[in-house]
Amino acid sequence: MKKKLLVLFLATSAIFGGCQSRQPVVRIYPRKPLCPVAPIYPKLTDKELASISDETYQKLVDNFVLRDAYIRKLKVYCDKR
């Protein structure tokens, strides 16, 4: 009789014991992306602009492309909707 009660007790504690110690459900939501960091623009001096060479013109183009890309990223990530 004692063995049957012990087996019954162990069986019920195994079945119902797991129900009592449930872990809370943690939901993870994606974070809003942060505003991008401003790029480092190429430096242009007065002497370089006086006589524009191919190298100087390329720096100007790179400057405008970087600035345009940065402005587009700001509009996407930082505009208040």
C-alpha positions as CSV (number, residue, x, y, z in Angstrom):
1,M,0.0,0.0,0.0
2,K,2.8,2.4,0.9
3,K,4.6,1.6,-2.4
4,K,1.4,2.4,-4.4
5,L,0.9,5.7,-2.6
6,L,4.5,6.6,-3.1
7,V,4.3,5.8,-6.8
8,L,1.0,7.7,-7.1
9,F,2.6,10.7,-5.3
10,L,5.7,10.7,-7.5
11,A,3.6,10.4,-10.7
12,T,1.2,13.2,-9.7
13,S,4.1,15.4,-8.6
14,A,5.9,14.8,-11.9
15,I,2.8,15.6,-13.9
16,F,1.6,18.7,-12.0
17,G,5.0,19.8,-10.8
18,G,6.1,21.1,-14.2
19,C,3.0,23.2,-14.5
20,Q,3.8,25.2,-11.4
21,S,7.3,26.4,-12.4
22,R,6.6,28.0,-15.8
23,Q,9.0,30.7,-17.1
24,P,7.4,34.0,-18.0
25,V,7.1,34.7,-21.7
26,V,9.5,37.4,-22.8
27,R,8.7,39.2,-26.1
28,I,11.4,40.9,-28.0
29,Y,10.5,43.8,-30.2
30,P,12.9,45.1,-32.8
31,R,14.6,48.4,-31.9
32,K,14.1,51.5,-34.0
33,P,17.4,52.1,-35.9
34,L,19.5,55.0,-34.7
35,C,20.2,58.1,-36.8
36,P,23.3,57.5,-39.0
37,V,26.6,59.2,-38.2
38,A,27.6,62.0,-40.5
39,P,30.3,60.9,-43.0
40,I,33.7,62.5,-43.2
41,Y,33.7,64.8,-46.3
42,P,36.8,65.3,-48.4
43,K,38.6,68.6,-47.6
44,L,39.0,71.1,-50.4
45,T,41.3,74.1,-50.2
46,D,41.2,77.4,-52.0
47,K,44.2,76.5,-54.1
48,E,42.5,73.3,-55.3
49,L,39.4,75.2,-56.4
50,A,41.3,77.9,-58.2
51,S,42.4,75.5,-60.9
52,I,40.1,72.5,-60.9
53,S,41.9,69.3,-61.8
54,D,40.4,65.9,-62.3
55,E,41.4,64.9,-58.8
56,T,39.7,68.0,-57.3
57,Y,36.6,67.4,-59.4
58,Q,36.5,63.8,-58.2
59,K,36.7,65.1,-54.6
60,L,33.7,67.4,-55.3
61,V,31.7,64.6,-56.7
62,D,32.5,62.3,-53.8
63,N,31.5,65.1,-51.4
64,F,28.1,65.6,-53.1
65,V,27.4,61.8,-53.3
66,L,28.2,61.3,-49.6
67,R,26.1,64.3,-48.6
68,D,23.2,63.1,-50.7
69,A,23.4,59.6,-49.3
70,Y,23.5,61.0,-45.8
71,I,20.5,63.2,-46.3
72,R,18.5,60.2,-47.7
73,K,19.5,58.1,-44.6
74,L,18.4,61.0,-42.3
75,K,15.0,61.1,-44.1
76,V,14.5,57.4,-43.7
77,Y,15.6,56.9,-40.1
78,C,15.1,60.2,-38.4
79,D,11.9,61.7,-39.9
80,K,9.0,61.9,-37.4
81,R,6.0,60.1,-38.8
